[in-house]
Amino acid sequence: MILKGNQRAHGRELALHLLNTEDNEHAVIHELRGFLADDLIGAFKEAEAISRGTKCEQYLFSLSLNPPKSAKVSIAEFETVIADIERRLGLTGQPRAIVFHEKKGRRHAHCVWSRIDEA
């Protein structure tokens, strides 16, 4: 699995990119956890609003998970990898969103966490 992660801001632009169905045949929000909002744009706006109180500029951590072209990875397998990465990065319990894309019959995933520890 090819993993690409980065810290970022501009949650609205990221949400619009993740919801894009022009470049992907399917874009499905699989999970929104820990946000009051029930939509992706609202969730990332919420993270941005919370970040303002902390002066954190890159308040999101975005991870793309791309299996090899020949691999058929189940949703459960993606969830297992995401849980392991979340634990390793110290993001356990942080608000997160998981979005699945399908392009030319190949599924890949994006997971975005809020980096702000509200505790």
CORFEN-V228061 format. One record per run of one state. SS is the DSSP state (a for helix, b for strand, c for the rest). FROM is the first residue (numbers start at 0). TO is the last residue. If there is no record, write none. Layout:
<<SS | FROM | TO> <SS | FROM | TO>>
This chain:
<<c | 0 | 0> <b | 1 | 7> <c | 8 | 9> <a | 10 | 17> <c | 18 | 24> <b | 25 | 32> <c | 33 | 38> <a | 39 | 51> <c | 52 | 58> <b | 59 | 65> <c | 66 | 73> <a | 74 | 87> <c | 88 | 94> <b | 95 | 102> <c | 103 | 104> <b | 105 | 113> <c | 114 | 118>>
